[in-house]
Amino acid sequence: MFANNPFDALSALISTDVMQMYIIVMAILVAGGTILDMMHKKSAQYFFENAEKAKANAKRTVSTGEKISLAVSTVASEVITSSEFCNTKRRISHLLTMYGFILFVASTALMIFGNKAEILPQLWHIGAIMLCVGGYWFWFFIRVDVNSEGAKWYKLVRADIFIVSLFTTATFALIWSYLQSKGGVVGDMGSTTLFFALFIVSNTTLFASVLWSKFAHMFFKPAAAFQKKTTVADGSRENLPGDFDLASAEVQAKFPDIPEYMGKNPEYMGHGIRREPPNHY
């Protein structure tokens, strides 16, 4: 099964040109959906206005070298390793889903566009499995409303379109590939055809629903993280107060009521929201 390229057998029923056109249409849907989402939420306008506001409130000028360093740091931290997730389980689930998606989509496109590398079918199956592990783990155990609010796992809202269509696409793809490897014929009116159809429906939903799903945020998140780091570097900090060491004599001189209410050597109480896991249902 892992060495089987399911799209080879599919070409007997659907021409390669049609499959390639489908990939192109999906890419157009993602681009179009992202642009419409950006226009609807005015994301670009927000980032531009926020950048201008930060410039006006900046305490210092961030050099080009510093900006490059911040960009590299953002890619390494927020993109490659998803360090913004403080919850280890959530972070692992996200990384499995993200890299599984990249492997699955990239290997699909390469195989359909004629790349015959023997490793591609293996990467396709590994990516689908990673998607399933990360997606189902998140859906059944990690989601805030399920984990912390006691909601049922089968409760669906519009925001769930992305994750549900993501792991169902991978699931149906694996089942379709398995049935094919066992001798199923794509043209048969049987289970192989059924799961191929479910795979296509789920995949089309994933890429066609960008405007209503959380798909587009994948493109905004790195930009937002970079902008936040830049505001810290230039001192504007989005008009938020700095991080103070309450035990510092300099801080206590600036805020003389600290010793009165918290003592001369107050302990660091940390981020209240992270003191304990949110399990209060």
C-alpha positions as CSV (number, residue, x, y, z in Angstrom):
1,M,0.0,0.0,0.0
2,F,2.7,2.5,1.0
3,A,4.6,2.0,-2.3
4,N,1.3,2.3,-4.3
5,N,0.7,5.5,-6.2
6,P,-3.1,5.6,-6.2
7,F,-3.2,8.2,-9.0
8,D,-1.6,5.8,-11.5
9,A,-4.7,3.5,-11.5
10,L,-6.9,6.6,-11.5
11,S,-5.5,7.7,-14.8
12,A,-7.3,4.8,-16.4
13,L,-10.6,6.5,-15.6
14,I,-9.7,10.2,-15.4
15,S,-7.2,11.8,-17.7
16,T,-4.1,13.3,-16.3
17,D,-5.1,16.7,-17.8
18,V,-8.3,16.7,-15.8
19,M,-6.4,15.8,-12.6
20,Q,-3.9,18.5,-13.2
21,M,-6.7,21.0,-13.9
22,Y,-8.3,20.0,-10.6
23,I,-5.1,20.8,-8.7
24,I,-4.8,24.2,-10.5
25,V,-8.5,25.0,-9.6
26,M,-7.9,24.1,-6.0
27,A,-4.9,26.5,-5.9
28,I,-7.0,29.3,-7.4
29,L,-9.7,28.6,-4.8
30,V,-7.2,29.0,-2.0
31,A,-5.8,32.2,-3.4
32,G,-9.2,33.6,-4.2
33,G,-10.6,32.6,-0.8
34,T,-7.6,34.1,1.0
35,I,-7.9,37.4,-0.9
36,L,-11.7,37.6,-0.2
37,D,-11.1,36.8,3.4
38,M,-8.5,39.6,3.6
39,M,-10.9,42.0,2.0
40,H,-13.8,41.0,4.2
41,K,-11.8,41.2,7.5
42,K,-9.7,44.1,6.3
43,S,-6.6,42.3,7.5
44,A,-4.2,44.1,5.1
45,Q,-5.7,47.4,6.2
46,Y,-5.3,46.5,9.8
47,F,-1.6,45.5,9.4
48,F,-0.9,48.7,7.5
49,E,-2.6,51.0,10.0
50,N,-1.0,49.1,12.9
51,A,2.5,49.5,11.3
52,E,1.9,53.2,10.8
53,K,0.8,53.6,14.4
54,A,3.8,51.6,15.6
55,K,6.1,53.9,13.6
56,A,4.6,57.0,15.3
57,N,5.0,55.5,18.8
58,A,8.4,54.0,18.2
59,K,11.2,54.8,20.7
60,R,14.0,53.7,18.4
61,T,14.6,52.8,14.7
62,V,14.9,49.1,14.0
63,S,17.7,48.5,11.5
64,T,17.4,46.4,8.4
65,G,19.7,43.8,9.9
66,E,17.5,43.6,13.0
67,K,14.4,43.2,10.8
68,I,16.0,40.3,8.9
69,S,17.0,38.7,12.2
70,L,13.4,39.1,13.5
71,A,12.0,37.6,10.3
72,V,14.4,34.6,10.6
73,S,13.4,34.2,14.2
74,T,9.7,34.4,13.3
75,V,10.1,31.7,10.6
76,A,12.1,29.5,13.0
77,S,9.9,29.9,16.0
78,E,6.3,30.7,14.9
79,V,6.3,28.8,11.6
80,I,8.7,25.9,11.7
81,T,8.4,24.9,15.4
82,S,5.1,26.6,16.4
83,S,6.6,27.8,19.7
84,E,3.6,30.0,20.3
85,F,1.7,26.9,21.6
86,C,2.5,26.7,25.3
87,N,0.5,23.4,25.6
88,T,2.9,20.6,24.6
89,K,0.1,18.4,23.4
90,R,-1.5,21.1,21.3
91,R,1.9,22.0,19.8
92,I,2.7,18.4,18.8
93,S,-0.8,18.0,17.4
94,H,-0.4,21.2,15.4
95,L,3.1,20.2,14.0
96,L,1.8,16.7,13.0
97,T,-1.1,18.3,11.2
98,M,0.9,21.1,9.6
99,Y,3.8,18.9,8.3
100,G,1.4,16.1,7.4
101,F,-0.6,18.6,5.3
102,I,2.5,19.9,3.5
103,L,3.7,16.3,2.7
104,F,0.3,15.2,1.6
105,V,-0.5,18.2,-0.7
106,A,3.0,18.5,-2.1
107,S,3.4,14.8,-2.9
108,T,-0.1,14.8,-4.4
109,A,0.7,17.6,-6.8
110,L,4.1,16.1,-7.7
111,M,2.6,12.7,-8.5
112,I,-0.2,14.1,-10.6
113,F,2.1,16.4,-12.5
114,G,4.2,13.4,-13.5
115,N,7.0,13.1,-11.0
116,K,7.8,9.3,-10.7
117,A,10.1,9.4,-7.7
118,E,9.6,6.2,-5.7
119,I,9.5,8.0,-2.4
120,L,6.5,10.2,-3.3
121,P,3.8,7.5,-2.6
122,Q,5.4,6.8,0.8
123,L,5.5,10.5,1.6
124,W,1.8,10.8,0.5
125,H,0.7,8.0,2.9
126,I,3.0,9.3,5.7
127,G,1.5,12.8,5.3
128,A,-2.0,11.4,5.4
129,I,-1.3,9.4,8.5
130,M,0.3,12.4,10.3
131,L,-2.8,14.5,9.3
132,C,-5.1,11.8,10.8
133,V,-3.1,11.5,14.1
134,G,-2.8,15.3,14.6
135,G,-6.4,16.0,13.4
136,Y,-8.2,13.4,15.4
137,W,-6.1,14.0,18.5
138,F,-7.1,17.7,18.3
139,W,-10.7,17.0,17.5
140,F,-11.4,14.5,20.3
141,F,-9.1,15.6,23.1
142,I,-7.6,19.0,22.7
143,R,-10.3,21.4,21.4
144,V,-11.1,24.0,24.1
145,D,-14.9,23.4,24.0
146,V,-14.4,19.7,24.3
147,N,-11.5,19.7,26.8
148,S,-12.5,22.6,29.0
149,E,-16.2,23.3,28.4
150,G,-17.6,19.7,28.3
151,A,-19.0,20.1,24.8
152,K,-19.7,16.9,22.8
153,W,-17.1,16.0,20.2
154,Y,-19.7,15.8,17.5
155,K,-20.9,19.4,18.0
156,L,-20.1,21.2,14.8
157,V,-19.9,24.9,14.0
158,R,-18.8,26.8,10.9
159,A,-15.3,27.3,12.3
160,D,-14.9,23.5,12.3
161,I,-15.0,23.2,8.5
162,F,-11.2,23.4,8.1
163,I,-10.2,20.8,10.7
164,V,-13.0,18.3,9.8
165,S,-12.5,18.5,6.1
166,L,-8.8,18.2,6.7
167,F,-8.8,14.9,8.6
168,T,-11.7,13.4,6.6
169,T,-9.8,14.1,3.4
170,A,-6.8,12.2,4.8
171,T,-8.9,9.4,6.1
172,F,-10.8,8.9,2.9
173,A,-7.6,9.1,0.9
174,L,-6.0,6.3,3.0
175,I,-9.0,4.1,2.8
176,W,-9.2,4.6,-1.0
177,S,-5.5,3.8,-1.4
178,Y,-5.9,0.7,0.8
179,L,-8.8,-0.6,-1.2
180,Q,-7.0,0.1,-4.5
181,S,-3.9,-1.8,-3.3
182,K,-6.1,-4.8,-2.5
183,G,-7.2,-5.0,-6.1
184,G,-10.1,-2.5,-6.3
185,V,-10.8,-0.9,-9.6
186,V,-11.6,2.8,-9.6
187,G,-14.3,2.4,-12.2
188,D,-16.2,-0.3,-10.2
189,M,-19.5,0.8,-8.5
190,G,-18.1,-0.4,-5.2
191,S,-16.4,0.7,-2.0
192,T,-13.3,1.9,-3.9
193,T,-15.3,4.3,-6.0
194,L,-17.3,5.4,-2.9
195,F,-14.2,6.4,-0.9
196,F,-12.6,8.1,-3.9
197,A,-15.8,10.2,-4.2
198,L,-15.8,11.0,-0.5
199,F,-12.1,11.9,-0.8
200,I,-12.8,14.4,-3.6
201,V,-15.8,15.9,-1.9
202,S,-14.0,16.4,1.4
203,N,-10.9,17.7,-0.4
204,T,-12.9,20.2,-2.5
205,T,-14.7,21.4,0.6
206,L,-11.3,22.0,2.3
207,F,-10.0,24.2,-0.5
208,A,-13.3,25.8,-1.5
209,S,-14.3,26.9,2.0
210,V,-11.3,29.1,2.7
211,L,-13.5,32.2,3.1
212,W,-15.5,30.5,5.9
213,S,-12.8,28.4,7.5
214,K,-9.5,29.1,9.4
215,F,-7.4,28.2,6.4
216,A,-6.5,31.8,5.6
217,H,-5.1,32.5,9.1
218,M,-2.1,30.3,8.3
219,F,-0.9,33.1,6.0
220,F,-1.7,35.9,8.4
221,K,-0.1,34.3,11.5
222,P,3.6,34.8,10.5
223,A,2.9,38.4,9.5
224,A,1.2,39.2,12.8
225,A,4.1,37.5,14.8
226,F,6.7,39.5,12.9
227,Q,4.9,42.7,13.4
228,K,4.5,42.0,17.1
229,K,8.3,41.4,17.5
230,T,9.0,44.6,15.6
231,T,6.9,46.6,17.9
232,V,8.8,45.2,20.9
233,A,12.1,45.9,19.3
234,D,11.2,49.6,18.4
235,G,9.7,50.2,21.8
236,S,6.1,51.0,20.7
237,R,4.8,47.7,22.1
238,E,1.4,48.3,20.5
239,N,0.8,50.9,23.3
240,L,1.0,48.1,25.9
241,P,3.1,48.5,29.2
242,G,6.4,46.8,29.4
243,D,7.4,43.8,31.4
244,F,8.4,45.0,34.8
245,D,10.5,43.3,37.5
246,L,8.5,44.3,40.5
247,A,11.5,43.7,42.8
248,S,13.6,46.2,40.9
249,A,14.5,49.3,42.9
250,E,14.1,51.4,39.7
251,V,10.6,50.1,39.1
252,Q,9.7,50.6,42.7
253,A,10.9,54.2,42.5
254,K,8.7,54.7,39.4
255,F,5.7,53.0,41.1
256,P,6.1,53.8,44.8
257,D,2.9,52.0,45.8
258,I,4.4,48.5,44.9
259,P,6.2,48.0,48.2
260,E,3.2,49.3,50.1
261,Y,0.8,46.7,48.6
262,M,3.2,43.9,47.6
263,G,6.2,44.2,49.8
264,K,9.8,45.2,48.9
265,N,10.5,41.9,47.2
266,P,7.3,40.7,45.5
267,E,7.3,37.3,43.9
268,Y,6.8,36.9,40.2
269,M,3.3,35.6,39.8
270,G,3.6,34.9,36.1
271,H,0.9,34.9,33.4
272,G,-2.3,34.1,35.3
273,I,-3.9,32.4,32.3
274,R,-1.1,29.9,32.2
275,R,-1.0,29.0,35.9
276,E,-3.2,25.9,35.4
277,P,-4.9,24.1,32.6
278,P,-8.4,25.3,31.8
279,N,-10.5,22.4,33.1
280,H,-13.4,24.0,34.9
281,Y,-16.5,22.5,33.3
